[in-house]
Amino acid sequence: MATQADLVQKVLEELTELGGGESVDPDDDKLVKERYARVHGDLARRFLVDWDITDDIPDDALDAMTLLVAYRCARSFGKPAELRMHVEGKAMLHDYRNTPWLPVPAQRIVNF
């Protein structure tokens, strides 16, 4: 199980905002934890997380949550919000929950 502090560390490393041995800035910690709460809430409404926001994060879901939270934090750190992070994170989370997921391609609306 991973703590929210572990998640913050991994998210900042994913965004290359933190190098080895560096400590987390309190403002960055607050931002990442706020975004985690939003992501967790969105996923809980879709039944894609099976732990409470105050619980530790299951090891098997940590990489997925890292990517999803990093995607939500990227612009705040001046980084591009790479769709890859969202798609991979969502796919990994569905693997964790053992539910099928396929990205839906954009569809063109045709009026008759």
Beta strands, then each sheet from edge to edge (+ up, - down):
end
